[in-house]
Amino acid sequence: MRTELEKIVGGAALDERPIRDLWPLAIMEERAGSPPPRVLVARPSGREQVVAILRWAGANGVAVTPMGGATGVCGALSPRAGELVLDMSSFDRILEVDEMNLTCRCESGVNGLVLEKHLNERGLTLGHFPSSLPGTTVGGLISTRSSGQESSRYGSVEDMVLGLAVVLPDGTFAAPRPGPRSAIGPALHQLWLGSEGALGVVLGAVLRVHRLPESVVGRGYGFPDLATGLEAMRAIMQSGMRPLVMRLYDAEDTAFNGYDLAIGGCLLVVANAGVAAVARAEADAVRGFAAAAGDLGEDPWLRWQRHRFDLSAERLKSFLEPPGSYLDTIELAGPWTVLQELHTRVKSAIAVGGLALCHFSHAYEQGCCAYFTFGGSGDTEQDARSAYMRAWEGAMSTALELGATISHHHGVGRVRARWVADEMGGWMRVWRSIKESIDPQGVMNPRAVGGAP
Ligand SMILES: Cc1cc2nc3c(=O)[nH]c(=O)nc-3n(C[C@H](O)[C@H](O)[C@H](O)COP(=O)(O)OP(=O)(O)OC[C@H]3O[C@@H](n4cnc5c(N)ncnc54)[C@H](O)[C@@H]3O)c2cc1C
């Protein structure tokens, strides 16, 4: 395999090493003495090399998984021995920023933070801020169907992608189609958003960008309980405002963040953006919707901004260093009518080890994401693993029972594979048919989105 690939990419673009993403269970397994297998990693440069690799892989039945920044947290990047990983880091060019039409054309290996800074220097923003932004790539953000901290204003990645350049498993190249919108059949590129590398390799994207807002006005509010906080969030979204940031922390998460509110008190951080007069007027309107709360002033917003990228990959790994420890996050989403029950039941399901927190962010007129963090430690690695799995099982079955989605933005990977069909129902047949027709040999990331076990 190595000799064949050397002919395509050259020896310097090939190496062999263990590959995994930041799925906490994979980190825990490694800690317990089961590291991921060593696999061959090829770093292609240029479309022709990707095409040649995929044709070679199809002819030889070798599974291929594309790799971006490897910051995924679900195990979507879990190659097995004998498989091949495509490191997309050479596709790192920002090809064009069109300041008239507010679009950006870039390759898929471009780092998320590098892209954002490049746009900021031109007074623009993509508006996509996952907490992991500094480690991500455009291809990974697209393939996981990611969502960022400013999604209530700018949307999630599916709202940002105008077109995609992809190589299909048989080597066919599909270029971005004309925009800003088209009725020439379905928007087929959307199939790639969330496909976790199962349908081919994303080479590049045309992205919608925005002018940086002239002004941002942010404040914090202390609500007496979760119910009144959620009501305020719903009223704000349903009023038609699109806050830049809006996050409600439950009582435990509020205390964890260092706020000393009354017992049961929940912190809401809201920021409005736009031309100065609009941002100010919207911030005033938000104060009206937060009448049940104490006004905590600007400080919580400033503090949130300072710490918005604190949960880094390094921090996650350091939490998981002590033997027997476990920590993970589960992001569900549901209509406003189920959020309170979802919160109560999932909190109790994940509280197996002590730490159980939740905040609500990524709000819509129809509902919101509930983002849970849980952790603890077991006497043995096996205890830790069992507690970890119990928490996941409780959260997944509760979400399914209440009609919530089992993932708002982290995706499927290995951790959610066994529940995908439960959520998708008849759509699973549609997904399988698409996968089989585009990738009949099952070469591309065979375990993605509830694929092979
Ligand atoms: C601390 C922390 C915080 C996080 N916060 C957020 C958050 O706020 N919001 C959020 O949505 N996610 C978050 N994540 C999850 C993660 O960062 C995202 O899923 C991100 O989109 C992954 O990008 P990546 O480049 O690292 O992709 P990778 O992990 O390398 O890959 C992810 C998947 O995409 C596929 N893929 C990658 N590149 C390509 C390509 N070019 N073509 C085809 N398939 C490809 C891979 O095969 C894999 O299946 C967080 C993770 C961490 C560790």
PDBQT file of the ligand as one rigid body, heavy atoms in Angstrom, charges set to zero:
ROOT
HETATM    1  C1  LIG A 501     -13.049  21.754  23.150  1.00  0.00    +0.000 C 
HETATM    2  C2  LIG A 501     -13.957  21.511  21.993  1.00  0.00    +0.000 A 
HETATM    3  C3  LIG A 501     -15.022  22.358  21.754  1.00  0.00    +0.000 A 
HETATM    4  C4  LIG A 501     -15.873  22.144  20.657  1.00  0.00    +0.000 A 
HETATM    5  N1  LIG A 501     -16.879  23.023  20.419  1.00  0.00    +0.000 NA
HETATM    6  C5  LIG A 501     -17.683  22.851  19.337  1.00  0.00    +0.000 A 
HETATM    7  C6  LIG A 501     -18.726  23.797  19.062  1.00  0.00    +0.000 A 
HETATM    8  O1  LIG A 501     -18.888  24.806  19.743  1.00  0.00    +0.000 OA
HETATM    9  N2  LIG A 501     -19.527  23.562  17.993  1.00  0.00    +0.000 N 
HETATM   10  C7  LIG A 501     -19.340  22.480  17.184  1.00  0.00    +0.000 A 
HETATM   11  O2  LIG A 501     -20.093  22.321  16.229  1.00  0.00    +0.000 OA
HETATM   12  N3  LIG A 501     -18.364  21.571  17.430  1.00  0.00    +0.000 NA
HETATM   13  C8  LIG A 501     -17.530  21.743  18.473  1.00  0.00    +0.000 A 
HETATM   14  N4  LIG A 501     -16.540  20.837  18.722  1.00  0.00    +0.000 N 
HETATM   15  C9  LIG A 501     -16.380  19.653  17.844  1.00  0.00    +0.000 C 
HETATM   16  C10 LIG A 501     -15.380  19.830  16.665  1.00  0.00    +0.000 C 
HETATM   17  O3  LIG A 501     -14.474  20.844  16.859  1.00  0.00    +0.000 OA
HETATM   18  C11 LIG A 501     -16.137  20.060  15.389  1.00  0.00    +0.000 C 
HETATM   19  O4  LIG A 501     -16.836  18.880  15.113  1.00  0.00    +0.000 OA
HETATM   20  C12 LIG A 501     -15.321  20.456  14.155  1.00  0.00    +0.000 C 
HETATM   21  O5  LIG A 501     -16.221  20.742  13.123  1.00  0.00    +0.000 OA
HETATM   22  C13 LIG A 501     -14.356  19.373  13.659  1.00  0.00    +0.000 C 
HETATM   23  O6  LIG A 501     -13.505  19.957  12.683  1.00  0.00    +0.000 OA
HETATM   24  P1  LIG A 501     -12.112  19.271  12.359  1.00  0.00    +0.000 P 
HETATM   25  O7  LIG A 501     -11.470  20.012  11.232  1.00  0.00    +0.000 OA
HETATM   26  O8  LIG A 501     -11.305  19.112  13.568  1.00  0.00    +0.000 OA
HETATM   27  O9  LIG A 501     -12.611  17.852  11.810  1.00  0.00    +0.000 OA
HETATM   28  P2  LIG A 501     -12.062  16.383  12.118  1.00  0.00    +0.000 P 
HETATM   29  O10 LIG A 501     -12.241  16.053  13.551  1.00  0.00    +0.000 OA
HETATM   30  O11 LIG A 501     -10.721  16.211  11.544  1.00  0.00    +0.000 OA
HETATM   31  O12 LIG A 501     -13.080  15.515  11.253  1.00  0.00    +0.000 OA
HETATM   32  C14 LIG A 501     -14.438  15.479  11.576  1.00  0.00    +0.000 C 
HETATM   33  C15 LIG A 501     -15.187  14.647  10.524  1.00  0.00    +0.000 C 
HETATM   34  O13 LIG A 501     -15.164  15.341   9.286  1.00  0.00    +0.000 OA
HETATM   35  C16 LIG A 501     -14.567  14.541   8.254  1.00  0.00    +0.000 C 
HETATM   36  N5  LIG A 501     -13.774  15.444   7.412  1.00  0.00    +0.000 N 
HETATM   37  C17 LIG A 501     -12.819  16.325   7.812  1.00  0.00    +0.000 A 
HETATM   38  N6  LIG A 501     -12.332  16.992   6.747  1.00  0.00    +0.000 NA
HETATM   39  C18 LIG A 501     -12.992  16.520   5.652  1.00  0.00    +0.000 A 
HETATM   40  C19 LIG A 501     -12.933  16.820   4.253  1.00  0.00    +0.000 A 
HETATM   41  N7  LIG A 501     -12.100  17.733   3.757  1.00  0.00    +0.000 N 
HETATM   42  N8  LIG A 501     -13.738  16.130   3.429  1.00  0.00    +0.000 NA
HETATM   43  C20 LIG A 501     -14.595  15.187   3.899  1.00  0.00    +0.000 A 
HETATM   44  N9  LIG A 501     -14.703  14.878   5.215  1.00  0.00    +0.000 NA
HETATM   45  C21 LIG A 501     -13.907  15.540   6.075  1.00  0.00    +0.000 A 
HETATM   46  C22 LIG A 501     -13.726  13.523   8.992  1.00  0.00    +0.000 C 
HETATM   47  O14 LIG A 501     -13.572  12.350   8.231  1.00  0.00    +0.000 OA
HETATM   48  C23 LIG A 501     -14.537  13.286  10.248  1.00  0.00    +0.000 C 
HETATM   49  O15 LIG A 501     -15.549  12.354   9.975  1.00  0.00    +0.000 OA
HETATM   50  C24 LIG A 501     -15.664  21.022  19.805  1.00  0.00    +0.000 A 
HETATM   51  C25 LIG A 501     -14.576  20.182  20.056  1.00  0.00    +0.000 A 
HETATM   52  C26 LIG A 501     -13.731  20.415  21.121  1.00  0.00    +0.000 A 
HETATM   53  C27 LIG A 501     -12.562  19.512  21.342  1.00  0.00    +0.000 C 
ENDROOT
TORSDOF 0
